[in-house]
Amino acid sequence: MQTQILLIVFAPLLAAVIAGLGNRMIGNFAAKSITTGALILSAVLSWPIFLGFIAGTETAEVVQVLKWVESGSLSFDWALQVDTLTAVMLVVINTVSAIVHIYSWGYMEEDPDQPRFFAYLSLFTFAMLMLVTADNLVQMFFGWEGVGLASYLLIGFWFKKPSANAAAIKAFVVNRVGDLGFMLGIFGTYLVFQTTSIPEILAEAPAMSGSTITFVGMRLYAMDILCILLFIGAMGKSAQLGLHTWLPDAMEGPTPVSALIHAATMVTAGVFMVCRLSPMFETAPTALMVVTVIGAATCFFAATIGTTQWDIKRVIAYSTCSQLGYMFFAAGVGAYGVAMFHLFTHAFFKALLFLGAGSVIHAMHHEQDMRYYGGLRKRIPFTFYAMLAGTLAITGLGVYHLGVGFAGFWSKDAVLEVAFARGTEISVMSFWLGVGAALLTSFYSWRLMFLTFWGKPRWIESEHIQHSVHKTPEQAGEDTTGGYHPHESPVSMLVPLGLLGIGAVAAGQVFAPSFLDDAAFWAGSIFYNEPLIHAMHAVPYWVKYSALVVMLLGFAGAYLAYIAKPDIPAKFVATFRGLHNFVYHKWYFDELYDRIFVKPAFWLGRQFWKLGDIGTIDRFGPNGIAWVVDRSAVAAKSIQSGYLYTYALIMLLGLVAAITYVLL
């Protein structure tokens, strides 16, 4: 396995270096071929390892790369830890990344800077692979910051676009806030355990339960404080309530970037970290309660916003935020395997939805406003069926008694069932918030489908489309649709949709037994609460069918509002304008943060600039003492004649003055 792991992890890095440094010297085709080939290789090598853990033929292993740091009692290597949890992430990361690379051949075909884009994609993948294979917290932090850097580069890839630059900076800054908590958590963990080795920390964690530590002048439970600090880092990376504001703005990057961020890399890092450190979190009940509450609140909060957005990518972005909430509150109630199962299935249907949205945007000449779509079902049929599969997966269509369903049915329903089975007040509250979010998810998902693929063609009203399309005289004479005819995407974009569609349909059905019921599958990689899983299967039937019922209600509501009686949304907005504005403006989080943090920061910056830099440093520096020295030099220069007798006279006068001073 050692050679396989080294190839899986370092092939994307090597490809990124070659494409990035070679750039236009090697050309678009070579850069795309090298990076895409490396990711396909990593994906192909990842699946046998994953299937080996399912079959029980693979065992956990640590692959040493090199000695890294030895300083006093602090010592750790650069090593790659491979167990079941790692194997799951390798499959998710490399499969989705390989598919995104293939898709980008068509989507980025007209971009003049393709080598840089593909180099960034491969670098992003390598950073995430470093994170999930880390066997110590420092190496995990290296990957953690690596995905932050790569996301900044990719979100702001179109750097000539001001909104893209602003979104990249916002993602970078908001994640620095979370990363401060993550760093403090790592420092505190080293202080308590005297090691950064994850296996050693997890082995010693149960013995630390109930121990206390001094934090901000108070004596508090050490494990709760450490886990809450680590979870703050997860909140930033995985866009949980409070540190979520960067995620929707990340849509300013190219659509393949959105798919990679939302399905396989950056946003899954927080969920992975909590599951990797699950034995540690199990000793911190207060921290687990925080994880559960934040996850459930995010799940419902983001779903409400998705019901009001018009940008097709922004709707899917908020759905990611909501689905991550499901994963966190599953982890919070102690069902880490269920959380990872939803992460696994979500990767397929979320990547499918984003890449499907990219195909729609490509067909609609880069228009992203769904109000200017409509009637695309027959124009781009392959994209329609792919997005239909993704929608059925995210809304969780399936029937418990028949034992059949799309990917989201198996994993999302398991999250709801395990939350109910846990039986605490917090977990039951999470269950109901999750059911409410499932209702809203169904509504906004079918709203997206109906606005995009059904109804009359509305693209003739889009000034953006019509002004950006060149019409021949023949087209102008016989035109009945405003001069633009939506077209299906190239094969390089459709093949990835077909592959992801298979995952969205079958991933849950095929892998549910291993993820949910096989304790041996998870042995040694996460904390597996077997009694809780048994309780999950024994919940009442109304709990098992609650998600299906609300899914059908959401579908009916969307059909009524956008197909049967399309005047309903306008009437609703007119009647509940305050509520609509509150949700449409994303609960005013951006405005609140602008008032509390952004404007005061700019004000403070201006004070340092005007009073500190200009008023003090410039005044007494370049415009003060430096000015006096400069003027004095000019004056002194004027008496430099260059004649020897002049200098002799000055010396004589000086000598006479000195003697006179001494005598008097």
N, C-alpha and C positions, 0 to 999 in steps of 0.2 A: 504493500500500500504506500510505502514511503515515496517511491518515485512518482506514483500517481498524484499524491498530495502536492508535492513540489511543483509538478507541471500544472495542476489545477490552479494553484495560488499565483505562481510567478509567470505563467504564459501571458495573462492580461497585462502585467507590468512591462514585460519585454516588448509586447506589441505596442503599448502606449509610448514607450521610449522611442521605438523605431519610427512610429507614425508622427510623434510630436517633434522629434529632432529632424527627421527627414522631410516632413511637411511637403511643400510644393516641389522640392527637389526629387522626391520619389513619385509624386503625383497622386491624384485622387484614387485611382484604381488600386495601386499598390498599397496605399495606406488603409483603404477600406478592406482589402483582401486580407492583409496581415492581421488587423484587429479582429475582424469577423471570424477568420479562421482560428485565431487563438481562443476566442470565446466559445466557438463550437467545440473545439478540443476540450476545453475545461468542462463544458456541459456534458459531453459524451462520457468523460471520465468520472463525473460526479454521480451519475445514475447507478452504475454497478456498486459503488460504495453504499449508497442509500438503500438499494434493494438488498444488499448483503446484510445490513443491519435489520431489515424487515425479516429476512430469512433466518437470521441468527448465525450466519456464517462469518460475519465481521465482528471484530472486537475493538474496543477503544484503544487508541494508540497516540503517543506523543512523538512527533518528528522534530528532532533538534536541527536548527538551521545554523546558529552560531552563538558564541558567548556574547552577551550584550553589556551588562553592567555588573561590576563588583565594587562596592564602596562601603567599607565597614560591614555592618550587618545586612546591608541591602545588596541582594544578589539575585539576578534573574537572567534567563537566556531568551533569545529569540527562538521560540518553539511553536510548532503547529499542533494544537490539540484536536484530535478527530474522535468524536463519539457520535451517538445518535443525533443529538441536537445540532452538532456541526454538520452532519450529513444532510439533515433536512434543509439547513440554510444553504449548503453548497448547491443542492439541486435547485432551490428557489432562485438564488442569485444568478447562477451561471445559465440556467435555462432561460429565464426572462431576459437576461442581458444579451445572450446570443440571439434571441428572437428580435430584440430591440435593435441590435446591430444590423440584422438582415433587413428589417423594416426601414431603417434609416437610409439604406441604399436608394430607395425610391423617394422617401419623404424629403431627404436633403439633397436630391440630385442637382438642383439648380443653385445650391449654396456655393459661393466661391471659396469657402474655407473649410472644406470637408475633412482634410487630414487632421486639423486641430480638433474638430468636433469628435471624430472617432477616437482620437488619442485621449480626449477628456472622458469619453464613455468608458474606455478600457481602464483608465486610471481610477475612475469611480468604482468600477467593479473590483479592482485590486484592493482598494482601501477597505471595502466592505468585507472582502475575503480575509484581510488581515484582522478585522474586528472579530469575525465569527470563529476564527481558528486560534485566537489568543488563549494562552494558558496562564497569563498573568495580567493584572490590571493595567500595567503600563503599556503593554502591547495592545491591549484593548483600547486604551486611550489614544494610542497612535492611529489605529484604524478609525476610531471615533472622530478624531480631528481631520483625518484624511477624507472621509466622506463629506465633512463640512466644507472643506476646501474645494473638493470636486463639485459639490452642489453649487457653490458660489460661482465657479467657472462656467458651469453649464447653464444655470439660470440666467446669467448675464452673458451668454455666448454671443448674442446679437448686441454687442456693446455700444453700437451706434444708436441704439434705441433707448432713450432716457428711462422709460418705464421698466425695461429689463435690468438696467443698472440699479435702479432704485429697489427692485424686487430682490436682486442678488445681495445688495447691502443689508436689506431688511432680514433676509434669511440668515445671513452671517451674524448680524448683531444679536438677533433674538436667540440664536443657538449659543452665542457666547454667554448669555445669561444662564441658560440651562447648564452649560459646561462648567460654569463656576461651581454650581452645586455638585456636579459630578466629580470635579477635582477635589473639592473639600471632602466628599465621600471617600475618594481613594486615599487621601492623606489620613483621614480618620481611621480607615480600615488598616492601613499600615501601622498607625500608632497603636491600635488595639491588638492586631495579630502579629506584628513584627515581620510581615511578609506580604508580597504582592502576588504570590502564587495562588491562583484560583482554587486548584484542588486542595491545597493546604488550608486555605481560608474556609472552604466549605466543610472540610473534615473537622475543623475546630469550632465551627459556628455553634453547634448545639450546646457546647460547654459554656459558651459566652452568654447564653440566654439569661436574662435577669441582671447582668452586670451593668454598672453605671459608669458614666463619663461626665466630666465637666465640660459644658458647652454654653457659650455666651453667659458665663457666670452662674449657670444653674447645673445641678446634678441631675442628669437624665439617663434613661435607659440607653445604653450604648448602641445596641443593635437597631433600635427604632430610629435613632438619630442618623446612623450610618445609612440605613436603607432609605430613609426619606431623602437624604442628600443625593444618594445615587439615583433615586427616582426623579428628582428634579432634572437631572441630566436627561433621563428618558422622556420627560415631558417636553423638553426642547426638541430633541431629535424626532420624537414621534408625534409632535404637534398636539399635545393634550391641552385642555382648557386652561387658558392663561398664557401659554407660550405657543399658541396655535396660529398666531396671526400671519406668520411667514408663509404657511403652506398654500393658501389660495393664490397669493401673489406670485408664487413660484411658477404659475401657469404662463408667465411671460417668456419662459424658455421654450425651445422647440418641443413639440408634442412627444417625441421619443424620450426626451429627458423627463417629462412628467410621468410617463409610464414607468421608467426605471426608478425614479425617486419614490413613487407611490406604491409600487408593487413589490420591489425586491431589495432595495438598498436602504436609503437613509431612514425612512420612517419606520422600518421594521427593526432598526437597531435598538431602540428603547425596549421593545417587547422582548427581543432576544436577550438583552442584558438582564432584565428582571427574571426571565426563565433560567438563564445560565446561573444566576446567583440565588435560585429559588430556595435551596437549603438555608441560606442566610436570611432570606425574607421570612421564612417560616418561623424564625425565632423572634420576629418583630411584628406582633399583632397590630400595633398602632399603625405601623408603616403599611401593612397590608390593607387596613381599613382606608388609609389615604389613597392607596392605589385603586381600590374598588370604587370609592366615591368619585374620584377624579375621572376614572374611566367611564363610569355610568353617566356622569354629567356631560362629558364630552360626547358620548354616544348620542344622547338626546339633543344636546345643543347644536351640534353640527348638522344633524338631520333636519332640524327646523329651518336652518339657513338654506339648505339645498332645495327647499320647496319654492324659493322665491327668486333664485338666480336665473339669468338669461344666457350667460356665457356657458356653452356646453362643457368646456373643460373645467370651469369653476364649479359646476354642479357635481361633477365626478370628483373634484378635489375635496369638496366638503363631505362627500360620501366616504372618501378615504379616512378623513378625520373621524367620522362616526364609526367606521368599522374598526379602527384602531382602539376606540373606546371599548368596543366589545372584547377585544383581545385583552386589554388591561383589566377589565373587571372580572374576566375569567381567571386571570392570574391572581387577582386580588382575593378571590374566594378560595384559592388554593388549587385550581385546576389548570396547572401549567401545560399539560399535554393538550388540553382542549384549546388553550390560547394559541399554542403552536399549530394546531390543526387548522384553526381559522386563519392564521397567518399564511399557512401553506395554500389553502384553497383560494384565499383572497388574492394571492399573487397572480393566479391564472385569470380570474375573471376581472380583476382591476386592470391588469395590463391589457386585457382584451378590450375593455371599455375605453381606455385611453387611446389605444392604437386605432380602435374603431372610430372614435371621435376625430382622430387625426385624418382618417380616410374621408370622413364627412367634410372636414375643413378643407382638405385637398380638393375634394369634388366641388366645393362651394367657393373656390378661389379665395381661401383664407378667411372667409367670414365665419365668426364664432358665435354670433348672436342667433339663438334658436328662433327668434321671432321672424327671421328671414329665411327659414328653411321650409319644410312642408312638402309632402308629396314625393319624397325621395325614395320611397320603398321600391318603386319600379325602375328608378334611374340608376341606383347603385345596389342591386339586389344582394350581392355577396356581402357587402358591408352591413346591410340591413340584417341578414340572418346571423352574422357574427355578433352584432350588438344585441340582437334578440337573445342569443344564447347567454351573453354576459348579463343581460338584464334579468333573465330567469334565474341565473346563478346568484346574483347579489340580492334579489328579492326572496330567494330561498324556496322556490317551488319544489314541492315534494310531498309525498303521502307516507306517513309513518307506517301504517299497517301493510302497505304494499312494499315497503322497503326500497323505494326508488325516489330519486330526487336529484336535482342539480347540486353543484358543489357547495353553494352557500347553505342549502337545506341541511346538509349533514353537519357542517361546522357551526353555523350561527345558531341553529336550534339546540345544539349541544351546549353552547354558551348559556343560552337562556335556561335550559333544563338544569345545568349544574349550579347556576346562581340560585334557582328556586330550591334545589335539593340541599344547598348549604344551610338554609333555614334560619340564618340570622336576620335581624332587622335590616342591616345594610345590604345583605345579599338579595333579600326579597325586594327591597326598593330598587336595586339594580335590575332585577328581573323585570319589574314593571316599566322602568325607564327603557330597558332594552326592547320590550314589546312595543312601547310607543315609538321608539326609533325605527323598529321594523315596519310599522304602519307608514311612517313618514318616508322611509326608504323606498317602499313600494310606490308611494304616490309620486315622489320626485323622479324615480327611475322611469315609470311609465309616462309621466309628463314629458320627460326628455324624448322618449320614443315617439309619442304621439305628435309632439311639436316638430320633430325632425322628419319622420317617415310617413305620417298620415296627413290628411287635410289637403287643402289647396296649395299649390306652389306659391310661396311668398317671396321667393328670391327676386322676382321682378320689381319688388319695392325697395330692394337694398341698393342704396346709392353706392356703397362701397364696392359691391360686385359689379354693378353696371359701369361705373366709371373706370374700373380697372381692367375691363375686358375690351379687347380690340374687335370691332365688328367690320366685317367685309361689307361692301355695298350689297351683295346678294343676301347676306344675313339680315341686314337692316331692312331690306324690302319684304322678306317673307317671314320675319320674326313674329312669333306669338308669345314668347316667354321673356321678353326684355332683352334678348340678344345673348343670353348665356344658357348653355345646356350642361347640367351636371353630368359628370362622367365617372366611371369606376376607376379606382386606383390601379397602378401597375401591379404586375404579379409579385414583385418583391415586397409589396405592402400587403397583398392579399394572403400569401402563403403563411406569414406569421399570424394573421387573424385566424386562419384555419387551425393551426397548431394550438393556439391558445384556446380556441373554441372547444377542442377536445378536452383540454384540462378543465375548462369551466363546466363541461357536461359531466365528466367522469371522475375527476380527481377525488371528490368526496366519496362517491360510491366505492371506488377501488381501495382507498387507503384508510377509510374510517375504522375498520377493525384494528389496524396496527396503532393508529394514533390514539384511539379512545380506550381500547380494552386490553391491549397487550402490555402488561407491566414489564415484561422482559425487554420489550422494544426500547423503553425509556430507562432501563436500569443503569444507574450510575451517571446519567447525564442531567436529569432534573429530579426534583422532588415529585414523586408520584403518589397521590392520595387514593389508594385503591378503594377504600370504603366509600369515599365521596363519589367515585365513578359508578359504583354499584347503586348508590342512592340516586344518582342521575338517571339511570335506566328505570328506576322504580317510581318516578314522579307520576302524578295523575295524568290521564289522557288529555284533559283539557289544557294542561301545560304543554304537552307535546304538540297539540294542534293549534295553540294560540298564535304561533308565528304564521301558520298557513292561513288562518282566519283573517288576521290583520293584513297579510299580503293581498288577499282577495279584496278586502275593503279598500286598500290603497289603490289597487288596479281599478276598481269600480269608480272611486272618486276621481281619479285622473281621467278615465274614459268619459265620465259625465261632464267634467269641467272643460275638457279640451277636444272632445269629439262630438258628443251628443248635444251639449248646450254650451258652446264656447263663450257665451256672454257671462257665464258665472264668475270667472276670475275677476273681471272688471267690476262687477257688482260687489264681490267680496271685498276688494280693495277699497271701493268707495264707502262701504259700510264699516269696515274695520281698518281705517287708514292708519291709525296710530300703531296698532299691532303689526300691520304689514310693514310700515316704515322701520319699526324696531327690528324685525326679523331681516328685512331686506338690507338694512345697514349693519348686519352681522352683530346685532345686539350692541352696537356702538363701541365695540372694543377698540377699533382703530382710532376712533375719535377720542375715546377716553385716554388711551396711551399717548396720543398726540398731545393732549392737554397736560397730562401728568409728567411724562418723560421727555417727549421730543422737543416741545417748545421750551421748557426750562433748560434742557441741554443746549439748545441753540442760543438761548439768552446768556447762559454761562459762558459759552464759547465766544460770543460777541464781547462780553466783558473782558475776558482774557485777551482778546484781540485788540480792542480799542484802548482799554486802560492798561493792560499789562504789556502788550507788544508795542503798540504805537505810543501810548502815553508815558510808559516808563522806559522800556528797553530802547526804543528808537529815539526817544527824547534825550536820554542821558547817554546813549551809545552812539549810533551813527549820526544823530542830529545834535549831540551834546559834546562829550569829550573828544569823540572821533573828529567832529567838525573843528574844534579848537586846534587839535593837533594838525589837521589838514591845513587850516589857515596859517598856523605858525610856520609850517613847513614852506608854504608859499612865500611868506614874508622873509624867512631866512634865506630862501633861494635867491631873493632879489638882491641880496648884498654879496652874493658870490660872483665876483667879477672875473676871476681867472688870472688876474695879474699878481705877480709875486710881490711887487712893491706895495700893493694895497694890503696884502696880508701882513707884511712887515710893519706897516704903519699901525694897523689894528693891534698887533702884538705889542708894539711900543707903547701905544696909548693904554693898553691893558696893564702893562708893567708899571707905568707911571701911576695909574690909578691904584694899583695894589700897594706900591711903596707909600703913596700919600696916605692911604687908609691906615697902614701900620704906624707911620710916624705920628699921625694925629690921634 
